[in-house]
């Protein structure tokens, strides 16, 4: 049984106004929610892990969580105010794969985009949401929100493919400064 790591953001389950704000092609919030759930479950198995980078749902999160496949880790986003006292990390760092030198590749995740992040000068990656596809990639970072990826999560494999086409702003691993 193969387990896959997935990333997504900005599902906005239950948020009717997001259809208008982001020009989503749905007649109503029920149609949007059902389409997002269908796309999610078509890609994600019950054994996979999904990192959701904020703006998960408006209202009752539980009614959506029980319908979605995978182990879901949610970072709090700008529209997740209804969580009340539920504390979530706002930035998460993981090292799920090795880089070309055999070192663990750091992925820094946050609802918001950053121009600099932990180990950004050493080719680590940054994934974010919040911008609904309106902010271009910067260095080794890009938006993983559903508005950018056909209303579905993006796999770690697809993240790696996209990152292979991006260039770091600065990469001290290849710098002569470290040789001294």
N, C-alpha and C positions, 0 to 999 in steps of 0.2 A: 504494500500500500504506500504509494508515493504521496508525500505531503508537500504542498505548495505554499509559498508566502505571497500574499496579495497586499495591495495598497489602494486606498481610495479616500475620498473626502467629499464633503458638500452634497451628501444625498438629500438632505433637507426633507426627510420623510415627514408627511403631514403638514408641510408648509406651502399653502396654496399660492401665496404671492411670489414664490421663487419661480413659478412657471412664467409669470409676466416679466420679472426682473431679468431672468436669464434666457428668455425666449425659448423655453423648453417646449417641445412639440406635443404637449398633452392637453386634452380638453379640460381636465380637472385634476385635483390632487389625488383622488382615488386611482385614476388611470396612471398617473405618474408613479405612485407608490407601487402598484402592481407590476409595472414595467421594470422598475428598479429592482424589485425583489426577484422577478423572473430572470433578469440579466445576471444578478448576483449569484443566484442558485444554479444557473446554467454553467457558470465558470468555477465557482468555489465548491469544494467537497466538504462534507461534515468534518473531515480530519485536517483541513487546511487552517492556516492562521491568516487573519485579515487585520491589518493595521488601518484604522479609520482615523483620518487626521482632522476631525472636527466637523461641526455642523451636521450631526447625525440625524436628529429628528426634533420636531417641534411637538411638545406634549409628551405623551406616554412612550418612552423609549422601548419599554418591555414588549409592547405589542408588535414591534418590528423585530426586535432581537430574537424572539422565539421562532420567527419565520425564516431567518437567515442562516445559511450554512456557515460552518467554520467556527473557530475560536476567535472571537472578535475583541480586539484591544482598541479602545477609543480614547483619543486625546481630545480634550475640551476645545471647542471652537467658539467663534464669536456669537453664534446663535444658540449656544447650549446653556443659556441662562437658567432654564427651568430645572437644571440639575440640583439647584439649591445647595445643600451642604455636601453633596457628593464631590469629593476632591479627586481630581484627575491630574496627571502630569500634563504640562503644556508643551514640553519638549521631551522626546524620547530618542535615545541612541541605541542602535543595535549593530552588531557585526555579523551579518549572515553569510558572507562569502569571502573568499580570498581574492586579493588583487593579483596583478601579473607578477608580483615579487613574492607571492606566497604569504603576504601579510593579511590579516583580517581587514576587510573593507568596511569602514564605518559608514552607516547611513544615519543621518540626523533628520528626524521628522518633527514637524511643527505645523500647526494650522496656518501660520503666517510664513511668508517667504523671508529669507534672511540674505543679506549680501555677504556675510561672513558667518561661519559656524564652526563647531569643534572639528579640528583637523581639516578645515577647508583648504588650507595651503598645502595639504598632503594628500590631495585627490580623494577626500571623502565626499560622499554624496549627500545632498539635501533634498528631501521631498516635502512638498507643502500643498495646501489647498487654498481656500478663501477667495481666490481671484477668478474662479470660474472660467479659466482659459484666457483671461484678458491680460495676463502678465507673461512676457516671453521668458524662456529659460535664461538663467544667469550662471555662467560657469557650469559646474556639475550639479545643477538644481533645476527642478521643474515641477509643475502643477500636476498632481495625480487625481484631481477632482473628477467627478463623474461627467461633468460638462466637457471635459477634454478627451474622454476615453469611451465614447459611445454608451454612456450611462451604465458603466460596469467597472468593477475593480480591475487593476492592472497587475499582472504577475511580476515577481522578482525577475524572471527571465526577460520579460518585456522592458522592465526598468533598465536592466543591464544593456539591452540592445540600444535603447534610447541614449543612455549615458555614453555608449561607445561612439556616438556621433557628436557628443558635446566636448568642449575643451575647458580644462580648469582655467581660472583667471590667473592663478599662480600655483606652481607645483614645485615645492622645495625638495621633493624626492629626487628631482632631476637637476637640482641647482648646484652650481659649483660652490655655493656658500657652505653647504654641508660637508664638502670634501676637506675643508680646512680645519 
